[in-house]
Amino acid sequence: MRRLPSIAVLLPLLLVPVCARTQTPSAANAIQAVTGRVTDTSGSPIRHAMVRTGTPGEAPAAANAVSMKTVYTDNDGNFSLPLSAGLDQLHVSASGFETSNITVTPGQPLQITLEPAGPHETVEVSAYGAPLSEDNTPASTLIVTPQALQDTSGQALDDKLRQIAGYDLYRRTSSLVANPTSQGVSLRGLGSTAASRTLVLSEQDPLNDPYGGWIHWDEIPELAVQSVTIVRGGASDLYGSSAIGGVIDLNAARPTANTFQLNSSYGTFNTIDEAALATTHHGPWSGLATGGVLDTDGYTLVAPAARGPVDVHYNVHSENGRVEADHSFLSTGNAFIRANVLNEARANGTPLTSNGTRLWRGESGADWADDSGGRLLVRLHGTSEHFRQTFSSVAPGRASESLTRFVETPATELGGAVRWTQVIRPNLLVLGGADTRDVRAVDNEVGFTHGLVSNTKNITDRQRQTGLYGEILYTPSRWTLSLGGRVDFFRNFDAYQNAPKPGTEPNINQNVFDPRVGVLRHITSSLAFTATAFRAFRAPTQNELYRTGQVGQATTNPNPDLLSERATGWETGFILSPSHYVPAVRASYFWTVVNRPITALTLSSTATAITLMRENLGQIRSRGVSIDADVHPFRWLSATGGYQFANATVTQYKQQPYLVGLWIPQVAHNMGTMQIQATHSKLGLLRLEGRVSGHQFDDDQNVFRLSGYFQMDGYVSHSFSHGFDLYAEGQNLLDRTIQAGRTPVLTLASPRTATIGLRWRIGE
């Protein structure tokens, strides 16, 4: 097949290549070597597939552990492996593919084809640090596959992830229309504010906003996200701050062939979504370029009964892009360098309120595996962001507004990480690593009264988080045992207020230890019990310490004396695979207590405005159950779904004891999802998605109640020849009224929407 032209001049690599050694057989045991090539069903080579020796009937180790009789395929899918006496079978596995057991034919090269993993197959879990598969990890782990991302309705990534029960943003609106400072992520019923209690990663690099902790869901181009791994429950033992509710890891597409993809769609509210991806691969070099444009006129969030002349549409206009260059060294080393850019402008519901973000992110790294079962990961990253926002005061009756503040918060972040994973023996693996992040930011605020400048505020600040961690993973027979821990050194320092009154702000110095222990026990081949216990923490963001925030007419004041949140939790449950028709059921009971949670406490409230203050509340607790299940009654029909019950309440606060027993804001006690999918080789694909949520409250005092809701979405597609797919999707098909927030004016989530689109793919 003719190769596509190179997409860009490849950038120089930042890291020195590391040479890999060639494995040689032991003279005492080796009687011959077997060679072969591993490809997928299209004939394309699979790089870094694991080829392991074994005896007939032996199953691969639960943890995919590497032994001395293990090699990885090179960039062309080739391998050469010494065989010892009595060994005549190979186990071949690769992330995203079904494992294959091959009987060796002496003297003949092997041609091995791996089938793509089916909807019930497990793939390697990367977000939890150790190479555990989905059904062998004590942690509650879900993987959203590339096919599930493609076939789920919604343009924005946060909309596609709502198929996971228990996942939600701070408010019920999509990132297409939400104020970015209300896009904190909630897992396990722990809630969020502007900042997330869940850490979002891409290739080990944090994506939470360096200044505010919220998520820019449109930063990574949609075609650059290959799959998503979600680990629910505390994971600060590996990732440090913010991983209280869990970790969401966006697994990036990598350039392994010469391809071109195009996605073009148009929908309700004049929504245009254009995305393209081009990759090239030649010898040890490969490259990627991708980008997109997302524009929508949006809709008016304020409920019709409360609207006035001042209310206009919320909308977003954004462009993003990514370029990447990769270079492979010998058979097991790979280094890369990439750059992301996001340019976004939003209108926030009135003529005078808007915000804009320009974010540049650069990353480089290297991965290397040696023949003794060791793996090295190195990452360097840097971010430069400029965020601006305007705020206004709306008059009673919503007939007019006046500008009150203009805020700019430029921020830069530098960081790096290194991790070494070593197999001691086939069922024993250890890993250790370190990472650091340094954020420097400025908060510039200009206040207005009657259109004239009335006051200014300027604060410079610096934060640094450095962590050291380690983990032991032991997988004897039917067990998976893990023990890990991390020490974090968090500092908030060099904070200085230049205006209105010059002076030094308080420093914060905290050293935190977060251990975790996990156990999984296989009772039978189809039933396993799990248990984990952990500690976790989240440091206050600079936004919470120094910046005054506002959503609608709810204004939240900062607090420079905030301390970090500390969480203690445990989970126990089971994993069941009863039959081919019900390949996976996972259930968990979870219990998490967060001490000193950073909460927006109400100071005053009227019919037109709310004033809040960030404080360290005494204690909150979330406890409940979650169930996830896959059902495949027929070859052409499948169903997946989940349910979470979370009793999330305030349990301690001496200063305001009347808050004890109240619900955590923006957390529903009951939440469930269901996806039903039917496929036909000639007709195409039909997918129906349902999501139900109980009522919740939009404030700490449980005054502003948001009713429960049911939403149904749908997706259909049909594949044509020459790589063309035509699809259509709709959200909120029943056009239900869904209450999103009360600030204090009632706002609504999206009404019924429809989109039609075309995908085109060419190449290897």
C-alpha positions in Angstrom: 0.0 0.0 0.0 1.3 3.4 -0.9 2.5 5.4 2.1 1.1 8.8 2.9 3.5 11.7 2.8 5.1 12.8 6.0 2.8 15.1 8.0 5.4 17.3 9.6 9.1 17.8 10.1 9.8 15.6 13.1 11.0 17.5 16.1 14.4 16.6 17.8 14.0 14.2 20.7 14.6 15.5 24.2 15.8 12.2 25.7 18.9 10.2 25.0 18.1 6.8 23.5 18.6 3.8 25.7 19.9 0.7 24.1 18.2 -2.6 24.8 20.1 -5.9 25.1 19.4 -8.9 23.0 18.2 -11.9 25.0 20.5 -15.0 24.7 19.5 -18.4 25.8 21.2 -20.3 28.6 23.6 -22.8 27.1 22.6 -25.3 29.7 18.9 -25.3 29.0 18.3 -24.0 25.5 17.9 -26.6 22.8 16.7 -24.3 20.0 15.1 -20.9 19.3 11.7 -20.1 17.9 11.2 -17.1 15.7 8.0 -15.6 14.4 5.9 -12.5 13.7 2.8 -11.2 15.5 0.2 -9.2 13.5 -3.4 -8.1 13.9 -6.2 -9.4 11.6 -5.4 -6.8 9.0 -1.8 -8.0 8.8 -0.3 -5.0 10.5 2.5 -5.8 13.0 1.8 -5.5 16.7 4.7 -3.8 18.5 5.6 -4.8 22.1 3.4 -7.9 22.1 4.5 -10.2 25.0 5.6 -13.7 24.0 6.1 -16.1 27.0 7.1 -19.7 27.2 4.8 -22.2 28.9 3.7 -25.8 29.1 0.6 -27.3 27.6 -2.5 -26.3 29.6 -0.7 -23.7 31.6 -2.5 -20.3 31.9 -0.6 -17.0 31.7 0.3 -15.4 35.0 -2.5 -13.3 36.5 -0.5 -10.2 36.5 1.1 -10.6 33.0 4.4 -10.9 34.8 7.5 -11.2 32.7 10.1 -14.0 33.3 13.5 -14.7 31.8 11.7 -16.7 29.2 9.8 -13.7 27.9 10.5 -11.4 25.0 8.6 -8.5 23.3 8.1 -8.1 19.6 10.0 -5.4 17.8 8.5 -2.6 15.7 7.9 -5.0 12.8 6.2 -7.6 15.1 9.1 -10.0 15.0 10.5 -12.0 17.9 13.1 -14.7 18.7 12.8 -16.7 21.8 15.0 -19.5 23.2 13.1 -22.7 24.2 14.0 -25.0 27.0 13.5 -28.7 27.2 9.9 -29.7 27.9 8.5 -26.4 26.7 6.5 -26.5 23.5 3.8 -23.8 23.9 3.9 -20.0 23.7 1.5 -17.5 25.3 1.2 -14.4 23.1 -0.6 -11.3 24.4 -0.9 -7.6 23.7 -3.0 -4.8 25.1 -6.4 -4.6 23.3 -6.1 -8.2 21.8 -7.2 -11.6 22.9 -4.4 -13.8 24.3 -3.3 -16.7 22.0 -1.7 -20.0 23.0 0.5 -21.4 20.3 2.0 -24.9 20.0 5.6 -24.6 18.7 6.6 -26.5 15.6 10.4 -27.0 15.7 12.3 -25.4 12.9 9.4 -23.4 11.5 8.9 -19.7 11.8 5.5 -18.8 13.4 3.0 -16.4 11.9 0.7 -15.4 14.8 -2.5 -13.4 14.4 -4.2 -11.8 17.4 -7.9 -11.1 17.4 -9.1 -7.8 18.8 -10.4 -8.0 22.3 -14.2 -8.6 22.5 -16.5 -6.4 24.6 -16.0 -8.7 27.6 -12.2 -9.2 27.2 -9.8 -7.5 29.5 -6.9 -5.4 28.4 -3.9 -4.1 30.3 -4.7 -1.5 33.0 -2.3 1.4 32.9 -3.8 3.9 35.3 -3.0 1.8 38.4 0.7 1.6 37.7 1.1 -2.2 37.7 0.3 -4.4 34.7 -2.9 -5.9 36.1 -5.9 -6.8 33.9 -9.4 -5.6 34.6 -10.5 -8.9 36.1 -7.3 -9.4 38.2 -7.0 -6.1 40.0 -8.4 -5.5 43.5 -9.2 -2.0 42.5 -12.6 -1.2 40.9 -11.5 -0.7 37.3 -13.5 0.0 34.1 -12.1 0.4 30.6 -14.0 2.4 28.0 -12.8 0.8 24.7 -12.2 2.7 21.4 -15.4 1.2 20.0 -17.5 2.3 23.0 -16.1 5.8 22.7 -16.9 6.0 19.1 -20.4 4.5 19.4 -21.6 6.6 22.3 -23.6 9.8 21.7 -22.2 13.2 22.5 -19.5 15.4 21.0 -17.6 16.1 24.2 -15.6 13.5 26.0 -17.3 14.2 29.4 -20.7 13.3 27.8 -19.3 10.0 26.5 -18.0 9.1 30.0 -21.5 9.5 31.5 -22.1 5.8 30.6 -20.2 5.1 33.8 -22.5 4.9 36.9 -21.2 7.3 39.6 -19.3 9.5 37.2 -20.5 13.1 37.0 -19.4 16.7 36.7 -20.0 19.2 39.5 -23.2 20.3 37.7 -25.4 18.4 35.2 -24.5 20.4 32.2 -22.2 19.3 29.4 -18.8 20.9 28.9 -20.2 22.3 25.6 -22.1 24.9 27.6 -20.7 24.7 31.2 -18.5 27.3 32.8 -15.1 25.7 32.9 -14.8 26.5 36.7 -17.7 24.1 37.3 -16.2 21.1 35.6 -14.7 19.3 38.5 -15.1 15.5 38.3 -16.9 13.3 41.0 -16.4 9.6 41.5 -17.6 7.4 44.4 -20.1 10.0 45.6 -17.4 12.4 46.9 -18.5 15.4 44.9 -16.4 18.3 43.7 -16.4 22.0 43.4 -14.4 23.9 40.9 -11.6 21.5 41.7 -11.9 17.7 41.1 -11.5 15.1 43.8 -10.6 12.8 40.8 -7.3 13.0 39.0 -7.4 13.0 35.1 -4.3 11.8 33.3 -3.0 11.4 29.8 0.1 9.2 29.4 1.0 9.7 33.1 0.8 13.5 32.8 -1.9 15.3 34.8 -4.6 17.2 32.9 -6.3 18.9 35.8 -6.0 22.7 35.3 -2.7 23.7 37.0 -4.3 26.8 38.6 -7.9 25.6 39.4 -8.0 21.9 39.2 -11.0 21.8 36.8 -10.8 19.8 33.5 -10.6 21.2 30.0 -12.4 18.3 28.3 -11.8 19.7 24.8 -8.0 20.0 25.3 -7.1 16.7 23.8 -8.3 16.3 20.2 -11.1 13.7 20.1 -9.3 11.4 17.6 -6.2 11.4 19.8 -8.0 9.6 22.7 -7.8 5.9 22.0 -9.5 4.5 25.2 -10.2 5.6 28.8 -9.3 3.7 31.9 -11.3 4.6 35.1 -10.0 3.4 38.5 -12.5 4.2 41.3 -11.3 4.7 44.8 -8.3 6.4 46.3 -5.0 6.1 44.3 -2.8 8.8 46.0 -0.3 6.0 46.8 0.7 6.2 43.1 -0.4 9.6 41.9 -0.5 12.0 44.9 -2.9 14.9 45.1 -6.4 14.8 43.8 -6.7 11.0 43.4 -9.2 10.7 46.3 -12.2 9.6 44.2 -10.1 7.8 41.6 -8.1 8.2 38.4 -9.3 8.7 34.8 -6.5 7.9 32.4 -6.9 9.0 28.7 -4.9 6.5 26.7 -3.5 8.3 23.6 -3.5 7.1 20.0 0.0 6.3 18.9 1.4 6.5 15.3 2.1 2.9 14.3 1.0 3.0 10.6 0.3 5.3 7.7 -3.3 6.4 8.1 -5.7 9.3 7.7 -9.0 9.8 9.6 -11.7 12.5 9.2 -14.8 13.1 11.3 -17.3 15.7 10.3 -20.7 16.4 11.9 -23.4 19.0 12.2 -26.2 19.1 14.8 -28.8 21.1 16.7 -27.9 24.6 17.9 -25.7 25.0 14.8 -23.1 22.7 16.4 -20.1 21.9 14.1 -17.6 19.3 15.1 -14.6 18.7 12.7 -11.7 16.5 13.5 -8.8 15.0 11.5 -5.9 12.6 12.3 -2.9 11.7 10.2 -0.2 9.3 11.2 2.9 8.1 9.4 5.4 5.3 10.2 8.7 4.6 8.5 11.3 2.4 10.0 12.1 3.6 13.6 10.4 6.9 13.0 6.7 7.7 13.3 4.7 10.9 13.6 1.2 12.1 14.3 -0.8 15.3 13.7 -4.4 15.8 14.8 -6.7 18.6 15.5 -10.3 19.8 15.6 -12.8 22.6 15.6 -15.8 22.6 17.8 -18.4 25.4 17.5 -21.9 25.6 18.9 -24.4 28.5 19.3 -25.6 26.7 22.5 -28.8 27.4 24.3 -30.1 29.5 27.2 -29.6 27.6 30.4 -31.8 29.8 32.6 -35.3 28.2 33.0 -38.0 29.8 30.8 -40.0 31.0 33.8 -37.0 32.9 35.2 -35.5 34.4 32.0 -35.3 38.0 31.3 -34.0 40.3 28.5 -30.4 39.8 29.8 -30.3 36.1 29.2 -28.6 34.8 26.1 -27.1 31.5 25.0 -24.2 29.7 26.6 -21.8 28.5 24.0 -18.2 27.5 23.1 -15.9 28.0 20.2 -12.7 26.0 20.4 -9.8 24.7 18.4 -7.3 22.1 19.5 -4.3 20.4 18.0 -1.6 17.8 18.7 1.7 16.9 17.0 3.9 14.0 18.0 7.2 12.5 16.9 8.3 9.0 18.0 11.5 7.1 17.6 12.1 3.4 18.4 15.5 2.1 19.5 16.3 -1.5 18.7 13.5 -3.8 19.7 12.2 -2.5 23.1 12.9 1.2 23.4 10.7 4.1 22.3 11.0 7.9 22.9 8.5 10.6 21.9 7.9 14.3 22.0 4.5 15.9 21.6 2.8 19.3 21.9 -0.9 20.2 22.5 -2.7 23.5 22.0 -6.2 24.6 23.1 -7.8 27.9 22.1 -11.3 28.4 23.6 -13.8 31.2 23.9 -17.1 30.8 25.8 -20.2 32.9 26.3 -21.6 32.4 29.8 -25.3 33.3 29.5 -25.3 37.1 29.5 -23.8 39.7 27.2 -21.1 40.8 29.7 -20.0 37.4 31.0 -17.5 35.3 29.0 -14.2 33.5 29.5 -11.3 32.4 27.3 -8.5 29.9 27.6 -5.3 29.5 25.7 -3.3 26.5 26.8 0.0 25.1 25.5 1.3 21.8 26.8 4.5 20.0 25.8 5.4 16.4 26.8 8.4 14.2 26.1 9.2 10.7 27.4 10.8 7.4 26.9 9.7 3.8 27.6 12.2 0.9 27.6 12.0 -2.8 28.5 15.0 -5.1 29.0 15.4 -8.8 28.8 15.3 -9.3 32.6 11.8 -8.2 33.1 12.5 -4.5 33.8 10.6 -1.6 32.4 11.6 2.1 32.6 9.2 5.0 32.1 10.4 8.6 31.9 8.2 11.7 31.4 8.8 15.5 31.2 6.0 17.9 30.8 5.3 21.7 30.8 2.2 23.8 30.5 1.6 27.5 29.8 -2.0 28.7 30.3 -3.7 32.1 30.1 -7.2 32.1 31.5 -9.5 35.2 31.5 -13.1 35.7 32.7 -15.6 38.5 33.2 -18.3 38.7 35.8 -21.5 40.8 36.2 -24.3 41.6 38.5 -27.8 41.0 37.1 -30.6 43.3 38.3 -33.9 42.0 39.7 -36.2 40.8 36.9 -33.0 40.0 34.8 -33.7 43.1 32.6 -30.1 44.5 32.8 -26.6 43.7 34.1 -23.5 45.6 35.0 -19.8 44.5 34.8 -18.3 43.8 38.2 -14.9 42.1 37.7 -12.4 41.2 35.1 -10.0 38.4 36.1 -6.8 37.0 34.4 -4.9 34.0 35.8 -1.8 33.2 33.8 -0.1 30.0 35.0 2.9 27.9 34.1 3.6 24.3 35.2 6.8 22.2 34.9 7.0 18.5 36.0 8.5 15.2 35.4 8.2 11.5 36.4 10.3 8.4 36.4 9.2 4.8 37.2 11.0 1.5 37.1 9.1 -1.8 37.1 11.0 -5.0 37.8 9.9 -8.6 37.7 11.7 -10.6 40.4 10.1 -13.9 39.4 7.0 -14.8 37.3 4.6 -14.0 40.1 6.5 -11.2 41.9 6.8 -7.7 40.6 8.0 -4.5 42.2 7.9 -0.9 41.0 9.1 2.4 42.3 9.1 6.0 41.1 9.1 9.7 41.7 7.4 12.7 40.3 7.3 16.4 40.8 5.1 19.4 39.7 5.9 23.1 40.1 3.1 25.7 39.4 3.6 29.4 39.2 0.6 31.6 38.8 -0.7 35.1 39.1 -4.2 36.3 40.0 -5.1 39.7 38.5 -8.5 41.0 39.3 -10.0 44.4 38.4 -13.3 45.5 40.1 -15.8 47.8 38.5 -18.5 50.0 39.9 -20.9 51.8 37.6 -18.6 50.9 34.7 -15.5 52.5 36.3 -12.5 50.7 37.9 -13.1 50.7 41.7 -10.4 48.3 43.0 -7.6 45.9 41.9 -6.1 42.7 43.2 -2.8 41.1 42.4 -1.4 38.0 44.0 1.6 35.9 42.8 2.0 32.4 44.1 3.9 29.1 43.7 3.1 25.5 44.5 5.3 22.4 44.4 4.4 18.8 44.9 7.1 16.1 45.0 6.3 12.4 45.6 8.2 9.1 46.1 6.3 5.8 45.8 6.7 2.1 45.6 4.6 -1.0 45.2 4.9 -4.8 45.5 2.7 -7.0 43.5 2.6 -10.7 44.3 0.4 -13.2 42.4 0.7 -16.7 43.8 -1.7 -19.3 42.4 -5.3 -17.8 42.8 -4.2 -14.7 44.7 -3.3 -11.1 43.7 -1.7 -9.2 46.5 -0.5 -5.6 46.3 1.1 -3.3 48.8 2.0 0.2 48.0 2.8 3.6 49.6 3.7 7.1 48.7 5.2 10.1 50.5 4.3 13.5 49.2 6.0 16.8 50.0 3.5 19.7 49.3 4.4 23.3 49.5 2.5 26.5 48.8 5.0 29.3 49.0 6.2 32.7 47.7 2.6 34.0 47.9 2.7 37.7 47.9 -0.2 40.2 47.5 0.9 43.4 45.6 -2.6 45.0 45.7 -4.7 46.2 47.2 -2.5 45.9 50.3 1.0 44.7 49.9 1.9 41.7 52.1 3.0 38.1 52.3 0.3 35.4 52.3 0.6 32.3 54.5 2.8 29.5 53.4 1.6 25.8 53.5 4.1 23.0 54.1 2.7 19.5 54.5 4.2 16.0 54.3 1.7 13.3 53.6 2.0 9.5 53.6 -0.6 7.5 51.7 -0.5 3.7 51.9 -2.7 1.2 50.1 -3.2 -2.6 50.3 -5.2 -4.7 47.9 -6.2 -8.4 47.9 -8.0 -10.4 45.2 -8.8 -14.1 45.7 -10.1 -16.4 42.9 -12.5 -18.9 44.4 -13.2 -20.5 41.1 -12.3 -19.6 37.5 -15.4 -17.5 37.3 -15.6 -16.0 40.8 -13.1 -13.7 42.7 -13.4 -11.6 45.9 -11.6 -8.3 46.3 -10.7 -5.9 49.1 -8.7 -2.7 49.2 -7.8 -0.1 51.9 -6.2 3.3 51.3 -5.4 6.8 52.4 -5.4 9.7 49.9 -5.2 13.5 49.9 -5.9 16.6 47.8 -4.0 19.8 48.2 -5.8 23.2 47.9 -5.5 24.8 44.5 -4.4 28.3 44.0 -7.8 29.1 42.7 -9.3 28.1 46.1 -6.7 30.0 48.0 -6.7 33.3 46.2 -9.3 33.8 43.4 -12.9 34.9 43.8 -15.1 32.7 41.7 -18.6 33.1 40.3 -21.1 31.0 38.5 -24.3 32.7 37.7 -25.0 35.0 40.7 -23.3 32.7 43.2 -20.0 34.3 44.3 -17.4 32.2 46.2 -14.7 34.0 48.1 -11.2 32.4 48.5 -9.4 31.4 51.7 -5.6 31.6 51.9 -5.6 29.5 55.1 -7.0 26.3 53.6 -5.3 23.0 54.4 -5.2 19.8 52.3 -8.0 17.2 52.4 -7.2 13.8 53.9 -9.2 10.7 53.0 -9.3 7.2 54.5 -11.3 4.5 52.7 -11.8 0.8 51.9 -13.7 -1.3 49.4 -14.7 -4.9 49.2 -16.6 -6.8 46.5 -16.6 -9.6 44.0 -16.0 -10.2 40.3 -18.2 -12.8 38.6 -18.0 -14.3 35.1 -20.8 -16.9 35.2 -21.1 -17.7 31.5 -20.4 -16.5 27.9 -23.8 -14.8 28.0 -23.0 -12.9 31.2 -19.2 -12.4 30.9 -18.7 -9.8 33.6 -20.4 -8.7 36.8 -18.5 -6.5 39.3 -19.9 -5.4 42.6 -18.3 -3.3 45.4 -19.2 -1.8 48.8 -17.2 1.4 49.3 -16.6 3.6 52.4 -14.6 6.8 52.3 -14.2 9.5 54.9 -12.6 12.8 54.0 -11.3 15.0 56.8 -11.0 18.8 56.2 -12.9 18.7 52.9 -12.7 22.0 51.1 -16.3 23.2 50.7 -18.1 26.3 49.6 -20.1 27.4 52.7 -23.0 29.7 52.4 -22.5 33.1 54.0 -25.7 34.8 52.7 -28.5 34.1 50.2 -31.2 36.2 48.6 -33.6 35.6 45.7 -31.0 37.1 43.3 -27.5 36.4 44.8 -25.6 34.0 46.9 -22.3 34.6 48.7 -20.1 31.7 49.7 -16.7 31.1 51.4 -14.3 28.3 50.9 -13.6 26.5 54.2 -12.2 23.3 55.5 -15.3 21.5 56.6 -15.0 19.0 59.5 -15.7 15.7 57.8 -17.7 14.1 55.0 -18.4 10.5 54.4 -19.5 8.6 51.3 -20.6 4.9 51.6 -22.5 2.7 49.3 -22.5 0.1 46.7 -21.8 -0.1 43.0 -22.6 -2.8 40.4 -21.4 -3.1 36.8 -22.5 -5.8 34.4 -22.2 -7.0 30.8 -24.8 -9.2 29.2 -24.5 -10.8 25.8 -27.7 -12.9 25.2 -27.1 -13.1 21.4 -24.1 -12.6 19.1 -25.8 -9.5 17.7 -27.1 -8.1 21.0 -25.3 -6.8 24.1 -26.1 -4.8 27.1 -23.9 -3.0 29.7 -24.9 -1.1 32.7 -24.2 0.1 36.2 -25.8 1.3 39.4 -24.4 3.3 42.3 -25.9 4.0 45.7 -23.9 6.6 47.6 -25.0 7.9 51.0 -22.8 11.0 51.0 -23.3 13.3 53.9 -21.6 15.7 56.3 -20.5 13.8 59.5 -18.6 16.5 61.5 -18.4 20.3 61.7 -18.3 21.8 65.1 -18.6 25.4 63.9 -22.0 24.8 62.3 -23.3 21.5 63.8 -26.7 21.9 61.9 -24.8 20.9 58.7 -24.2 17.4 60.1 -26.4 14.8 58.3 -26.9 17.0 55.3 -26.1 15.8 51.8 -22.9 16.6 50.0 -23.8 19.2 47.3 -24.3 17.9 43.7 -24.2 14.2 44.7 -27.3 12.1 44.1 -27.8 9.0 46.3 -29.0 6.9 43.4 -27.6 6.8 39.9 -27.8 4.2 37.1 -26.8 3.7 33.5 -27.7 1.2 30.8 -26.5 0.8 27.2 -28.2 -1.7 24.8 -26.5 -2.3 21.5 -27.6 -4.3 18.4 -25.4 -4.9 15.4 -26.1 -6.4 11.9 -23.4 -6.9 9.2 -25.7 -5.3 6.6 -27.9 -2.9 8.5 -25.3 -1.4 10.9 -25.4 -0.6 14.6 -28.1 0.7 16.9 -27.3 1.8 20.5 -29.7 3.1 23.1 -28.4 4.7 26.3 -30.3 5.4 29.4 -29.2 7.3 32.5 -31.3 7.8 35.7 -30.4 9.9 38.7 -32.1 10.7 42.0 -32.5 14.1 43.4 -29.6 16.1 44.8 -28.9 19.6 46.3 -26.9 22.5 44.8 -25.8 23.9 48.1 -24.2 23.0 51.4 -27.4 23.8 53.4 -29.6 21.5 51.2 -32.0 24.4 50.4 -31.8 24.3 46.6 -33.1 20.9 45.6 -32.6 19.6 42.1 -35.1 17.0 41.0 -34.2 13.5 39.8 -34.3 12.8 36.1 -34.2 10.1 33.4 -32.4 10.7 30.1 -32.4 8.6 27.0 -29.8 8.9 24.2 -29.4 7.1 20.9 -26.8 6.3 18.3 -27.0 4.6 14.9 -24.3 4.0 12.2 -23.8 2.2 9.0 -20.5 1.3 7.3 -20.0 1.7 3.6 -17.1 0.6 1.4 -13.8 2.6 1.1 -13.7 3.3 4.8 -16.8 5.5 5.1 -19.2 5.4 8.1 -22.4 7.4 8.3 -23.9 8.0 11.8 -26.6 9.9 13.6 -27.1 10.5 17.3 -29.5 12.2 19.6 -29.3 13.2 23.3 -32.3 13.6 25.6 -34.5 12.0 23.0 -37.6 12.3 25.2 -36.9 16.1 25.7 -37.1 15.9 29.5 -36.6 19.0 31.6 -33.4 18.3 33.6 -32.5 20.7 36.4 -28.8 21.5 36.4 -28.2 24.2 39.1 -29.7 27.0 41.2 -27.3 29.9 41.4 -29.9 30.9 42.8 -31.8 31.1 39.5 -32.8 27.7 38.1 -30.7 26.5 35.1 -31.4 23.5 32.9 -29.4 20.8 31.2 -29.6 20.4 27.5 -32.9 19.8 25.7 -33.2 17.3 22.9 -30.4 17.5 20.4 -29.6 15.7 17.1 -26.4 15.2 15.1 -25.5 13.6 11.8 -22.0 12.9 10.9 -19.5 11.2 8.5 -16.3 9.3 9.3 -13.7 8.4 6.7 -10.5 6.3 7.3 -7.8 5.3 4.8 -4.5 3.7 5.3 -3.0 0.6 6.8 
